[in-house]
């Protein structure tokens, strides 16, 4: 448990340090993400982005438990 918490903390710090470059990636604007914009209404559902994030996170966790 301690090792996992340390790794999660290091990952959060790394993401924070790399954020200026990570924010330029087109995540959230991928084909398959649902975005509806009307006059007084806006709805956004990032389907493809969440599937991609899930695959990456599953791969990382699989590698950690291996």
Long-range contacts (C-beta under 8 A, 24 or more apart in sequence): 4-64, 7-64, 27-52
